[in-house]
Amino acid sequence: MIFKRTVYLDNAASSFPKPSEVTRKVSEMLKNNTANPGRSGHSLSEKAAEIIFNTRSEAADFFGIKGHEENVIFTFNATHAINTALRGLLSSGDRVIISDVEHNSVLRPLIDLKKSGVFTDIATVHHDDKETLRSFEKLIRPETRMIFVTHASNVSGQKLPISALGDLCERHGLLFGVDASQTAGHTSINITGDKISVLCAPGHKGLLSPQGTGLLVLSPIARLTVKPLLFGGTGSDSLSEYQPSLSPEALESGTLNTAGIAGLCEGIRYCKTHKYEIMRNINDIFTYVYDELSRLPYITLYSPKTDNAGLIAFSVGNLHSDDVTARLDADKICVRGGFHCSSLFHKKAGTTEKGLVRVSPGAFNNEKNAIDLLISIKRLKI
Amino acid sequence: MIKNKCITVKSQTYAQKAERILRENGLNAYVVRRTEGKSSGCERCVKVNADFLPRALALLKAGGVEMTGEVYDI
């Protein structure tokens, strides 16, 4: 071990640390109010409901649909949001187009949906956005209902041209779903402007919030009816044996993660206030590490330098990525190795044997962290 | 004595949205649970001054708040 303090550069998996506003709020809620939001009618329950509603307001505003609180649905994470969107919007006979860099949270539900008659086409992502768009457009058929893509690859960080894909969907009358797992919080996303029908995001990554929080945000223009994934108590229409149909309650059966959502509210507020500062910080560290790594002959980079959400994927000589991360961990450097839950990406990149190391700076990293990482990488015996 | 009306809405979120819209437009409004008449269970209402009911209803309609159509005295 050469460094005294842990250097955390795995923010693409889950951000750490969280802003003090977030940790304070979560702790305050757990200490002072764990009443069931809106269910019981007493003052603590109503206060909890107010926190939930305020979080919907903040999220709606943050993603460009200010005043449409009913279009913000809380989920446990992005995977939960993606499953709700895909299963709730697609039905037998529909086709969906995804990219060839999707996370398993998109691919696996769609593989399972084949049993229900929903079929998937996979478009190739190129380094040239125009070529990427062409690869999507040529897969559109009369049965195509939706294009669903990640905003940025969770391995390489390469951003997809979501505004242009939104235009493409609008021209062809398709739904447009976006997985913003690697971008929400530090990249501008405007549901209305980007013509997004449904946005899925985790709370615990770029939004700097607790694990166990996520968002499914529906476009108010699309006026979608999403079938629920879970059925049960919603705190409304309680005498009816049928699931209510109104969003967001219809898609939020069961008690919400109130403390987590209170933290999410603070996380979104923090991102709103510090967005450009966070973007600049991530970009500065990304550029510095990227340039330094590109000078090392035994490093092979798999991330583009431009149009990148701030992730650097690379291999080190012939070493297995898990061996590299273990050795960096011995120096108290936390980065991710392996296959990043993206079979599509690794098959495309030809890295299924040894995986890749991924470095992902976040809001609270600094230049010293980058220097420590590079010292540790240079100490590896290749 | 001030007379109040309760505007019944279809969900907790719409009740809170209604309260926000009315307050932003200078009307006093409070979320309450429905206690009158036939309810489908756990319905929410927004309490407003009866004198401002027509304006409140117009604001809520314009704001996209889903209402049940029922209004009762409180």
Interface residues (C-beta under 8 A of the other chain):
Chain A: G38 R39 G41 E46 A49 E50 F53 R56 S57 G67 H68 E69 E70 P220 G235 S236 D237 S238 L239 S240 P244 L246 P248 E249
Chain B: K10 S11 Q12 T13 Y14 Q16 K17 R20 V31 R33 S39 S40 G41 C42 E43 R44 G63 G64 E66
